C-alpha cells in the first residue's frame, strides 16, 4: 500500500474528485471520477471505486472489492475482500461487510 501522494500502479480517473493525502491506495486499484476518499481510508489492491462515490474517514475497502457508482461508505466501515457494493448504496458508519458479500441496499449503522 502506498499513500495517495506516492506513485503506485493505480488508475485514477480524477474529475472533480479528491483523495485525502493520508489515504492508502493499493496497487492496481481503479478510482473513477468525482470520487472522494477520506482521511486514513485504505483501498485494497485491485479494488474498483465507481464514479461519485464517497469513502469515509478510516474506512477500509478489501482487496478486489467493487464499489458501485454513487456509493456512500461511512467512517470506519470495513468492506471485505472481493465484496460487491451496488450502485447508490449507503453503508453507514462502523459497519463490517463480510468477504465476498453482495450488497444491494442500505446497511444501517453497525449492522
N, C-alpha and C positions, 0 to 999 in steps of 0.2 A: 504494500500500500504506500502511496505517496501522497503528500499534502497536495492540495489543489494547485498551489503555485509552483510545484515541481513538475518536471517533464515525465510523462508516462505514456504508454501506448493506449491513449484514451481518445475516443471520438467525442468531441464537444461541438455540438451544433448550436452555438450560442446565438440567441436572438432575444434581446431584452431579458435574458436570464441572469442569474447570479449564483456563483459558487463561493461560499464563505472560505476565506483563506485557511481556516483550521480544519476544513473538511478533508477526509482522506478518500481518494478515488482509486479503486483497483484497476490494474492493467486490463485492457480490453473492454472496459465499461463504455457504454454509449449513453450520452445525456443529450436529449433533444432540446430545442429552443424554448425560451420562455420559462425554463425550469429554475427553481430556487432550491439550493442545497444549503441547509442551515449549519450553524456553528457546531463543530465537533462531530458532524454526521459522518458515517462511514458507508461507502458504496462499494460493494464487493466486486471482485473480478468478474468480467463478462456479464454484468448486470445491465439492464436496459431501463432507462428512466424516460417515460414519454413526455411529450410537449406539455408545457404549462402546469407541470406537477410541482408540489411543494414537499420537500423532505425536511422535517423539523429538526430542531436542535438535538444533538445527541442520538438521533435515530440511526439504526443500523440496517442496511439492506444486504442480505446474504448473497454469496456468490451465485451468479446465474439467475438471480431473481428478475422478474419482468414487472415493471410498474407502468400501468397504462397512462393515457393522456388525462390531464386534469385531476390527478390523484392528490389527495392531501394526506400525508403521513405525519402524525403528530410527534411531539417531543418524546424522546425515549422509546419509541416503538422499535421492536426487533422483528424484522421480516426474515424468515428462514430461507436457507439456500433453495434455489430453483422454484420458489413460490411465484404465483402469478396474481397480481392485483389488477382487477379490471378497470376500464376507463371510468372516471368520475367518482371512484370510491373514496370515502373518507375513513381513515384508520385513526381513531382517537388516541391521545397520549397514553404512554406506558402499556401498550398492548403488545402481546407477543403472538406472532403468526408462525405456525409450525412449518418446518421444511416441506416443500412440495405442495403446500396448500394452494387452493384456487379460491380467491375471494372476489365476490361479485356485488356485495352490499356493504353498507356502513358497518364498521366494527366499533362498538362503543368503548369508552374509557376502561382500560384494564381487562377487557374480556378476550 
